[in-house]
Amino acid sequence: MLKLDYLTLESALDAAQDAGPCLVGVIGFPALPDELPETVPRASVPAEDLLAGAGRGICEVWTSREPVVTAVDGGVRLAQTGDFLFGVHSVAERGIGIRAAAEQAYRELFATIGRHGFPHVARFWNYFARINDEEAGLERYRQFNLGRAAAFEAAGRQGGVAVPAACALGFTRGEHLTVSFVATKGPGTSLENPRQVSAYRYPTQYGPQSPTFSRAVVQPTPEGHLLLVSGTASIVGHATVHAGDVVAQTRETLANLAAVFGEAERHVGAGAFPMREASYKVYVRHPADASVVRRELQAALGPAIDAHFIRADICRRDLLVEIEAVASSVAPAAGPVLP
């Protein structure tokens, strides 16, 4: 099973060295350790860590219990371990724009995972600059959705195919679209939130192309299950609620997370994914709100919550906070509750 840790830059290097051949990949916010092995999938995201201390940043470190085989294929950095394939791909926007960059990146990713025998994608992370700015008469996030959907369609991944979990975040600088992903040999189960309209069924008021993601994916592993929860925000039905109120948005986001975790436990078994034991990455639009959001999370989930706070622009201008989660269940499943 894949394991995720959020660590300081110094601790990330120690963890990478300790992991040795079981190091899967590292994503740095905003920096990476200089001494990482050249072959390891990695990316630097130009984002500020809001609570780790000035200039320190955090690193997302993925490891495995099994040895990892790394490769570079078509510009995609890959790490294969057991039934999982982790990868990072970056495409320059200059001269083509975000829509074409998204289509190119996803076409190349789908081709690559197909060649390596990992046809199912459980999770995508998408990072690019100026997500809420206008480009060619349309918000850049909406342009991104058009490009991503075109690649999904070209790959035959629309209709009847499990939809990956995903997020898309924006930053003030950068000229590349960076996509990281977890792909698998066998299919996982896409989950939706009963409190929300599925993102891929949003009405056209949110753009000419609906976003292509599910609310979460539960992936079976030899040890149990891995739960990958998409970026989650203060949306009920398909509408943003509590505009301008970061406390209320955080509480609504927590309610949505609870609903998704509930759906995961209905699938795997009661108590499989305690929310207090998950790891959270929290994207906050305004740095001054970070301490307020942390206080709300600690009030709901306990003071020891594993949560890390990144300054980012979110896919809707009226959203102030977005939270994603990773959780694992290593106990033998009692069997799905749902048929």
N, C-alpha and C positions, 0 to 999 in steps of 0.2 A: 504494500500500500504506500502511496505517496504521503510524505509528512511535510507540513509547512510550519516554519518558524519565522517570526518577525524579529529582527535583531539589529542592533547598532552596527555601524560600519566595521568597527573593531571586532565585535563578537561574530559578525558574519564571516569574516576571514577565518577566525578560529574554527567556526562550525564547518566551513568548507574544507579546511585542512583535516579536521577530525573525520569528516565524512569520507574523504578519499575517493575511492572508486564508486561510492554510493551517492555522490553529489549529482543532483539532477539539473538544477538551474538556479540562477540568482537574478532578481530584479531589484535595482537600486533606486531609491527615492531620496535625493537625486543622483547619488554617486554609487559606484561599485568599488570593492577592494581592488587595488592594482594587481595583486598577486594571484588572481583567479586563474585556474588552468585555461589555456587558450581555447580548448575545445568545448568548454561548458557553455550551454545556452545562457545568454545574459542580455540585459538591456538596462540602460539608464533612462529614467523617466524624469523630466525636468520639473519636479514637484517638491514643494517644501513640506518637511515633516513638522507638524505644528507643535508638538509637545515633547519631543525628544531632547530639545536643547538647541540653541543657535548653531547652525551649520553641521549638526551631527547626522541627521537623516536616519533612515531605516533601510534595511534590506529584507526582501522577501526571499527566504532560502528554502528551496525544495530539496528533499533528500528521500532516499529509499532504503529499505532493508536489504535490497538486492543490488548487485553490481550493475552499473550503468554503462551502456554503449552509446557513445556520442558520434555525431556525423554532421556534416553540412551538405545540404542538398538544395540546389537552386536558390542559394542565398538564405535558406531556412536553417537555423541552428537547432539540432535535435538531440534529445537524450531519451534512449529507450531503456525501460526497466520493467521486466515482467510483462504485464498486459497493458502498461501505460506508455505513452509517448508524449513527452513535454517538448515544447518548441517555442522559438521566438523568431519573428520575422519583422523586418523594418523596410518600408518603401518610401522613397523620397517623394514629396508632393510637388517639388519645384517643377513648373512647366506643365503639370497635368491637373493639379487640384485634388481635393480630397475625394471626390466621387471616383475619379479614375484610379487614384491610389488605393482606395478600398477594394474596388473590383479586382485590380491587379494582385493585391496582397492575398485576397481570399481565393482567387483562382489558383495562385501558386501554392497556397497552403493545402487546398483540397487535392491538387495533383500530387503534392509531396506525401501527404499522409496515405493516399491511395497506393503509391509506390512502395511504401514501407509496411503495408498491411495493417494499418490502424484506421479503419474507415469511419469509426464513430467518434464524434467530438463531444466531449462533456462540457467544456468550458472555454470561452474566449474572453480575453481582456484586451480592450482597445484604448489606446492613448494617442491623442493628437492635439495640436494647438488650436486655440481660438474656436472652440466647439460651438459657441453661440453667435459667432460673427456671421455676416452674410457673405456668400460667395456665388457669383453668377445668378443673383436674384433669389437665392434660397439659403436659409441657415445651413451652416456647414454640417451640423449633425444630420440634417435631413438629406443633404447631398451624400454624406457617408452611408446613410440607410439605402439610398438608391444604388450605390456601387456595391455594397455588401449583398443586397438582394439579387442583383444581376449575377453575381458569382454563385450564390446559392442555386439560382435557377439553372445556370449553365452546367452546374455539377449534378443536377437532378436531385437536389436536396430540399425541395419544397413539396409538401403534400405527402402524408404518409410516412415521413421520416422524423425521428425524434429530434426535437429542437434543442440546441445547446443552451446552457446558461451563458450569460454574457454581461458585460458592462461597457460603457463608453464614456471616457472622461476627457476633459480639456484642460489645457494649461496655457500660460501666457506666452510661451516661447516654444520653439521647435519647428523643424521643417520636415519631419518624418511622421508617418503613421506607424506606430509600433503595435504589433499584435503578439500576445503570448497565448498559449493554448495547452489544454490537456486532451489528448485523443486516446482512444482505447480500442482494443481488439474486439471486445463484445459490447453490445448496446447497454446503456443505462436507461433510466426512466426519467423522462421530463416531467416536471411538476408545475402546476399552476397555483395561483392564490385565489381562493374562493371570494376574497374581498375585492378582487381586481378583474378587469377585462384582460384577457391575454394580450400581451404587447403586440403580437403579430396580427391581432384583430382590432387594433386602434382605428378609430374613424379618421378620415382624411384631414380633419382640422389640425392634426399633429404632423402633417406632411403627406406628400404624394405616395410614399411607401412606408408601410408599417415597419417598426423595428423587428429584426429576426432573432428573437431569443425567447427562452422559457424563463420562468421564475427561479427554477433550480433544477439540478439533475442529481439523482441518487445513482451512484455507480457501484455495483457489486465488486468485491475483491475477494481473494482467497481468505483474508483475515476478517472480513465483515463488509462494511459499506462506507463509501466516501460521499459526503454531501457537499455539493458546490452550489452556493446560493448566489444568484445574480445580484447586481447592484439594486438596492431596494430603497424606495423613497416614499414620500407622503402623497401617495396616489390612492384614491378610492374609486372603484369603477375604472374610468380612464382619466379622471380629472384630478389635477393638483388640488390639495386642500391645505388650509392654514397658510396661505400666502403671506409672507412677511414675518411669520412667527416661528422662530427656530425651535423653541421649546415644544410647541404643539406639533411641528413637523417631525421632530425627533420621536415624540411619543407615538405618532401615527406610523412612522417607519418601524418602530419596535412592534407595534400591533401587526403590521404586515409581515415582519420577520417571524413572529410567533405563529401566524397562520401558515407560512411556508414550512416551518419546522414541524408544525402539526401534520401537514400533508405528508412530509417525509416519514414521520412516525406511523402514520396510517399505512404507509406502504411497507415499511421495514418491521415495525413493532414498537409498542409503547415503551418510552424511555430510551429509545435508541440514540437520540441526539439531544441531550440536555443543552439548552441555549447557553447556560453559564459556562459550559466547557468548550464552546466553539471559539475560533479565532476570527476577529473582526477587523476589517479595514474600513475606516470611516473617512469619507470624502466631505470636506466642509468648504463651502464657497467663500465665506468671510472668516479670516483667521481669528477675529475677536470672538467668534461663536464657538471655537473648539472646546474651551473649558466648560461652557454651558452644556454642550452636547455630551461631553464626557460625564458630567454630573448626572445627566438623565440616564445614561447607560448604566452607570454604577448604581443608581437608585433602583433600576429595574432588574439588573442582573448580578449585582454584587460588586464590592470594591476591587476584587481580584480579577475582574474581567480582562481578557486578553484582547485589547482594542488599541489600534494605532491610527493616528489622525493625519490626513494628507490634505493640503490645500489644493482644491481642484474646482474647475467649473463643471457643472452638472448638465445633463442633456436638455433640461428645460430651464429657462431663465428664472422661473419662479420657484425652483427647488433650491433649498439652502443646504441640504444634507442628503447624502446617500451612503448606505451601509451594505457591505457584502460580507459573506461568512463562508468559512470552511469548517466542517466538522467530520468526525469519523466515529464509527461504531465498530469496535473490535470484538464485542461479545457475539456469540452465535445468534443469528436472527431467529426469532420465534416463528417466523413465517409471516408473509404479508397478511395484513388485515383485510385488504381489498382483494376482490377476485382478480 
